[in-house]
C-alpha cells in the first residue's frame, strides 16, 4: 500500500525532531524522495502515491512543497495537514507504517535527515539519474516533468547510486 506523502513527511519530521534536527522544505522533499527510491528498489512497490516532479532544485512532491513553502529555507516548524471533507477542519496527517516498513525506513530517514539540503540536492542531480533525464530531456517541452517509478527503478535498481 502506498502512503500519503504528507504522512511520510510527518514520520520523517517526527524522527528528525527526536534527533534534535529541523528540516527545510528542500530537505523534506529530498529525504522523502530518497526513502521512496530505497523502498521501491527494496520492496518493488511504491512507498508514496504522490507524483514526483523534476523542479530546478531536484525532485519535489507538490503536496509537500505547498504544505511547507511558508517556512522558506528555514526549519519546518509544523506538521503536514489535510482537510477532513466531512468537517472541513484541517488535521495532522497521521502515519501508520507496518513494523517491517518502519524498521526499514527509520535508519534511512535518520541518515538522510542528517544531510544538508545542498548534499541531498547534489545526490538527486546525478548525471544520468531520473531527475537529470527528466529535467534535461531532449524535447523543448515537458509539461509534467514527472519522475516515474520506472525511471527510478531503471537507474537505482541497477546498483546503489546515492
Secondary structure, DSSP 8 states (H G I E B T S, - for coil): --B-HHHHHHHHHHHHHHTT----HHHHHHHHHHHHHHHHHHHSS-SB-S-EEEETTEEE-HHHHHHHGGGTTS---S--EEE-TTT--EEE------HHHHHHHHHHHHHHHTS-HHHHHHHHT-TTSHHHHHHT-SSS--SS-EE-HHHHHHHHTTS---
